Each structure stands twice: as structure tokens, then as C-alpha cells.
Amino acid sequence: MKPGLRRTKGVTRHAPVKFIFDQMELEAPAGESVAAALLANGIRAIRHGPEDGQPRGAFCFIGLCQECLVEIDGNQIESCRVSVRDGLKIGRVRYQKKPSP
Amino acid sequence: MKYDLAIIGGGPSGASAAIEASSLGLKTIVIDEQAQAGGQFWRAKNSSIKQPVLSTESAAGNDLRDTLGASSAEFLHSTRVWHLHRVGDGFQLSIIGPNGSQTIDTSSLALAGGALERVFPVPGWTLPGVIGLGAATALMKEHVMLPGQRVVVAGVGPLLFFVAHEILKNGGRVVGVVDLNPLGDWLRRFPNMLSRPDLLMRGVGWQARLKLRGVPVLHGYGIREIEGESDVEKIHVGRVTDDWAPEGEITHSFNADSLCLGHGLYPASEPARMLGAIHSYDEQQGGWIPQTDSAGRTTVKNLVAIGDGAGIQGAAAAVLRGRLGAIAVAKDMDKVTADVALSRTKELTRQLGSARRFGLAMTSLTVPKTGILKSIAPDTMICRCEGVSRSALEAEIRSGGDMPNALKSATRCGMGPCGGKFCAEVVSLLTCHVTGKTPAELGLSTPRSPLRPVSVGALAGEFDYDDLPIPEPAPQ
């Protein structure tokens, strides 16, 4: 089995909790940032670029690049600034197609 | 309630300034957008980590957080300053955080917002799995998590070797280190690195570990293309000239699932420029920096700029600059006598000399070289937020929209959610290359609020549409 991305040697983490991303049920230790939790769960394409429609993922991991945006409770937020908690429901940010001229 | 000193940023310089200022009797508040103080260099462990592996570096960060916590300075975490302006001789900050939105009034202000990552684009760089060198650092420091199973680390500067080493330390696999600079560039800086033998030995240790583990380290090479369907799969590498221009055919094609890419740091100068502090261009300090005296006083009264936000001199220097800035503010507010201020600053200034010498030697490795523009294909995206390609930007520059504000207005490059943080450096390099202007001649686009994305809902707070006083229409 492929080893995970979380270093475990000499490190202990809190117990995993369940959260939902785009209707997928996932697990991560409570407190982990959503961006990191998605990465550890093998999900790196978090949204699509508004102009090119190409997959995008977390780029800066400190809340600045805005590439890791997700939807929570109807608001867009950087997933690297949101902590995983039990029952957290997260959606993908989707852009409306621009009307043709 | 008014503060004596507000500090934007609680990293090495900001937290150190807060500790110093509060010890001198100033009513102090620190505002930081991260969950804990420490900045990036001393980024705290995520709350999901019960028991971390300690290092001398993380211990120093914990010490700083403990000392800040024990001081009388207030600390607002996860809080962003989205607007600031002068009010008389003081300042007002508009902030938004866990407690909603509010304003902070202060007599003096210290800007300690640190640096931003400089990442030059390359074909395929927007693929998921490509992250900055600073990003990899943050991910590993905070989450003790690897960026991928097979990682290529590329770019320039000391972070290159820090990240590669950290991946190995955390049990990961570094498929290759790709350094634009030739090995000679590192060796030439050896004398300046001797000013901080502890930091030098740490760097030597990183290189040694990489060598022992058989990690290919390519000096004088750059990324040609990143290949992948929906994330990173293959990374193509080739030689570069001394000017960082690609030369010759692809020499290596690494199977990888992650690329950590970065080309140095540059000062986050927007808040200082927004307040009208005069800036000058110093490529040896990362670019545009505020003009300051030896304590960090800017050309704006009661405004000091400390740490990497005032010039990339490194974390060791940042701590000292933070303390010096705080003492200067205290002296200007007559909270300490000139004698006390002098005796406190003497030793700090002496230490700053050697810390700065090392830091600047590292920064000099990251001064951008124009040849790297040749790695950017016409259809490579330069503005990630708005999807603006190199060819679109060049067309606009050549048609006359070659000043920063004009270019921004015409292409939307820099108007997206990131506020131009990630395209500013390459846009400047490209514009200078096409027009023949120097960065100093070119300048930057006008700084604009909000400094961070804020939603109307967050600012409106309890206000609702039903609260709008709409008069009844006249009877029909």
C-alpha cells in the first residue's frame, strides 16, 4: 500500500473525523486544514480556473493565492484557512459560464 | 480605545517588536492572519498535531509564541487588515477576523507583513501538484505533511535546499533538485555566509544529506515543462545559461507527482505604499522597499517598517529589526529616554550586521535574471486569477499599454482575487524586457483596498436587506 503523505514517525495526531467534500465522504484529523486534508486524501484538483476551465489546486498554502477556494455555507473561502471538524460539509466553487457576446 | 502601537504581522519581526514595545510600556496590539504567531519561518504546528517532532528551529518559534503570550501585548489571530489609512498623525486599520469586522485606532504603526513568494511561470505551472517553495515549507512546518510521493524541487535560493532536505527528513522522496544557479554562485557567497557560521553549517548539512541519499542535484538547470492530465505527472528539465535562459534540448524527464517551485521572496510592500511611504527599488533586497532609517522609520511619521517586508534580509535579521523598530517608536513617543534607547540598540545593531550579511547573501542568489522569460511560452498563463497569457500581456505592452496601471486596466492582470501578488514580479520583468525600462523607472500599479479578499456579507455584519429604508411608492 502506498504510504500516505502525513509523516507519522515521531508524530501523533488527533483522531480522524468525517467530513464531506463535493459529496465525497472523507476522513482527516480534526484541525487539519481542508486543503491539507484533501491533499492527504489524494484530491488536488479543488476547482477549475474561471477563464481556462482547467483544474486548479492549492498553490501557496498560506491563504493568499486564492487557488484553493471552496464553498462552505454559501460562501467562498480559502480551504487552507478552514479547519476540518466532524460533519463539515464543503462544496466546489463553480463559475457560471460567461454569456457569449 | 486607542493603541500606542499596532503591528501588522506577528512573525519574527512583528512578534519581537510586540514583546519589546510592551516591555517598554507601550499599549500594543499585533494582528496576524495566520492561526498562530510565528510568521512563515516559525510557522506553528497545526492543532491536529498532538505530539510533534521538535527541532531547535521549532523550539525557537515556540519560545517566541510563549513570550508574546506572556507579554502585555494583545494578539489577534486569523485576522486580516483589509484597509488602512492615516488619521491625523496616527492610523486606522480596518480588520476582519473571527470576531467580525472592526476598526483599530493607533498612534504608531509597525508594518511586519513579511515577504511574498516569487514564482516565475513555466508551461504547465497551473496544474494541481505544483506549489511554491514557501508553500511546501508551510505545508511541512504546519502539517508535517509531504507535498507528494515523488517530488521535484526547483528554482533558486536557500529555500530550494531547505525544502529538499525537509522532504527527506519527513520520510519523502526527492526525485531531483533543479537549481537555476551554477554551483559557483553558492561558493562565491561563502565568505558572507561565514558571518553566521551556525546558519552556514545548517546549509552545508542540507547539501550533505542530499548527497548521501543520492538525490540528483542539478546546478545550472531549469524547468522546461510540466506535463499531466489533471495533475503533475512528468517534469521536463534542461540546462540554462548564466542568465537563466533555457539552452539546448531537454536533458531529464522526471516521473513525479509534485513540483515545489520558487524563485525567491520579495517584500510585501502594498500596505506601506498605500500609506504613502516613499519606496525605492533595490534588487539586492528583493525589489521595492520603503526608504527607512537604521531603525525602520519610514518617510511617514509614526510608521516603521520591519522584517522582510522592508527588504529580504532573513529571519535572524527580522527579529533584531523588530526590536529596533519598537525601541524607535517608544523613543519617539517619549516612553524611553534617548540614553535607554541607545543602550538597548547598540548590541542589537551589532548583531544585525552579521545577521543581515548572511541574509542578503542568500537573497542575492534570487535576483531575477531576464533569461528566465525565455522559459515562458506565449500561451503560458501569467495571471492565474484572470487567465491572462503572456501573449495577451505582450500585445498590450507593445500596443502602448506599458505602464503598470494601464496594463492592469486593459488586461485585468492584477485585478483578480490574489490582488496581483503572484503575477506582479513576472509582469514587471516582462514589461522591462519589452520596453527597455528598469524596474525603478517602471514602478508598480497603484495599491488598492482591499488588501485581502473580504465579502460584502462579512463587512455588513448584522445589516440585512430588510434594513434598507426604502420609501413606500406613491399610490397609483
Interface residues (C-beta under 8 A of the other chain):
Chain A: K2 P3 L5 R6 R7 K9 G10 V11 T12 R13 H14 A28 P29 A30 G31 E32 S33 A36 L39 A40 R44 A45 I46 G49 P50 E51 D52 Q54 P55 R56 G57 A58 F59 C60 F61 I62 G63 L64 C65 Q66 E67 L69 N75 Q76 R81 S83 V84
Chain B: E33 Q34 Q40 N46 S47 S48 I49 K50 Q51 P52 V53 S78 L116 E117 T126 L127 P128 G129 V130 I131 G132 G134 A135 A136 A138 L139 E142 H143 V144 M145 L146 P147 G148 Q149 N170 G171 S230 D231 M381 R384 C385 E386 G387 G416 P417 C418 K421 F422 P453 S455 G457
